[in-house]
Amino acid sequence: DPEADAVLLSQGPLPVADHFLLAPARTGQPQVVADMETQPGLPEVSREVARRRGYRSLLGMPMLSNGVVSGIIAVTRSEAGDFLPRHVDLLRTFADQAVIATENVRLFNETKDALERQTATAEILKVIAQSPDDVQPVLDAIAGSARRLLDGHSASVWRRDGERTRMV
């Protein structure tokens, strides 16, 4: 329901400390709301989101990475009622898998970035070896690598000559 999604999205990003349904982010523990209509302490806006999205019960599971909450995965049901322990365990497994996937992407990106830096360094070393008596190709390679690795629009090298500098 696009209207219900708009209500939910209009609340975010949500402050972890202030929002009832973000208890798993604060506590690192699962949260079960058996009935969104009768849950004590639930803000009216949370009840309204549940009504508009068509759910009555909610299970929220923290995504824990080295004891730190990196997110929450939540499942809702249209009927009121508790979730079974096996459902809690299954959602915990999914949360663990989400953390693993997120960590894998982070590690992949770090490895890719490191490889790009190493490749740029190797390219510069190759230019140095090919230009032992001319610094300009080396400086051009350095500027090109810097622009590419820093997602720059342009890059330039300036050399100091006494009290002046000049682009080389």
C-alpha positions in Angstrom: 0.0 0.0 0.0 1.8 3.2 -1.2 -0.1 5.4 1.3 1.0 3.2 4.2 4.5 3.1 3.0 4.4 6.9 2.8 3.3 7.1 6.4 6.1 4.8 7.5 8.8 6.5 5.4 7.6 10.0 6.6 8.8 9.0 10.1 12.4 8.2 9.1 15.2 8.2 9.6 14.0 7.4 13.1 15.9 8.2 16.3 16.7 4.9 17.9 16.3 6.2 21.4 12.8 7.6 20.8 10.9 5.0 18.8 9.1 2.2 20.5 9.5 -0.3 17.6 13.2 0.2 17.5 13.7 -1.4 20.8 15.9 -4.2 19.2 18.3 -1.5 18.1 18.6 -0.2 21.7 18.6 -3.5 23.5 20.1 -6.0 21.1 17.2 -8.3 21.9 14.2 -9.5 19.9 10.9 -7.6 20.2 7.6 -9.3 20.0 4.4 -7.3 19.8 1.5 -9.7 19.9 -1.1 -7.1 19.2 -0.4 -3.6 17.9 -3.9 -2.5 19.1 -3.5 -3.5 22.7 0.3 -3.2 23.3 0.9 -1.0 26.4 3.1 2.1 25.7 2.8 1.9 22.0 2.6 5.4 20.4 -0.5 6.1 18.4 1.6 6.8 15.3 2.9 3.2 15.5 -0.7 1.8 15.8 -1.7 4.0 12.8 1.2 2.6 10.7 0.2 -0.9 11.6 -3.5 -0.3 10.7 -2.6 1.3 7.4 -0.1 -1.4 6.5 -2.6 -4.1 7.6 -0.7 -5.9 10.4 -1.5 -6.7 14.0 1.6 -8.4 15.3 5.3 -7.8 14.8 8.6 -9.6 15.5 11.7 -7.4 15.3 15.1 -8.9 15.4 18.4 -7.0 15.8 21.1 -7.6 13.3 24.2 -8.1 15.5 27.8 -7.7 14.3 30.3 -8.3 17.0 27.8 -7.4 19.6 26.8 -4.1 17.9 23.4 -3.6 16.4 23.8 -2.8 12.7 20.1 -2.9 11.8 16.8 -4.7 12.4 14.8 -7.2 10.4 11.1 -7.2 11.2 8.2 -9.5 10.2 4.6 -8.5 10.7 1.4 -10.6 10.5 -2.1 -9.6 9.8 -3.4 -11.5 12.8 -2.7 -10.7 16.5 -0.8 -13.3 18.4 2.6 -14.3 19.7 5.3 -15.7 17.4 6.5 -19.2 18.2 10.0 -19.8 19.5 10.9 -21.5 16.2 9.8 -18.3 14.4 12.0 -16.2 16.6 15.0 -18.6 16.0 14.4 -18.5 12.3 14.3 -14.7 12.1 17.5 -14.6 14.2 19.1 -16.9 11.6 18.0 -14.5 8.8 19.3 -11.5 10.8 22.6 -13.3 11.1 22.7 -14.0 7.4 21.9 -10.4 6.7 24.9 -9.3 8.8 27.1 -11.8 7.0 26.0 -10.6 3.6 26.5 -6.9 4.7 30.0 -7.8 6.0 30.8 -9.7 2.9 29.9 -6.6 0.7 32.0 -4.4 3.0 35.0 -6.7 2.8 34.6 -7.1 -1.0 34.6 -3.3 -1.4 37.6 -2.9 0.9 39.4 -5.6 -1.1 38.4 -4.0 -4.4 39.6 -0.6 -3.2 42.9 -2.0 -1.9 43.4 -3.8 -5.3 42.7 -0.5 -7.1 45.3 1.3 -5.0 47.8 -1.5 -5.5 47.2 -1.5 -9.3 47.6 2.3 -9.4 50.8 2.0 -7.4 52.1 -0.7 -9.8 51.2 1.4 -12.8 53.1 4.3 -11.4 56.1 2.1 -10.6 56.0 0.8 -14.2 56.0 4.4 -15.5 58.9 5.2 -13.2 60.9 2.2 -14.5 60.1 3.2 -18.1 61.0 6.9 -17.6 64.2 7.1 -15.6 65.2 10.4 -17.0 61.8 12.1 -17.4 59.5 12.9 -14.5 56.6 14.2 -16.5 55.1 10.8 -17.4 55.3 9.8 -13.7 53.6 12.9 -12.6 50.9 12.4 -15.2 50.4 8.8 -14.1 50.2 9.9 -10.4 47.6 12.6 -11.2 45.6 10.2 -13.3 45.5 7.6 -10.6 44.6 10.2 -7.9 41.7 11.5 -10.1 40.4 7.9 -10.7 40.8 6.6 -7.2 39.2 9.7 -5.6 36.4 9.9 -8.2 37.7 13.4 -9.1 36.8 15.6 -12.0 40.4 16.4 -12.5 43.8 16.2 -10.8 47.0 18.1 -11.3 50.5 18.2 -9.9 52.1 21.4 -9.0 55.8 21.8 -8.3 57.4 24.4 -6.2 60.2 26.5 -7.7 61.6 28.8 -5.0 58.7 31.1 -4.1 56.5 30.1 -7.0 54.7 27.0 -8.0 53.8 25.8 -11.4 51.5 23.1 -12.7 53.5 20.4 -14.4 
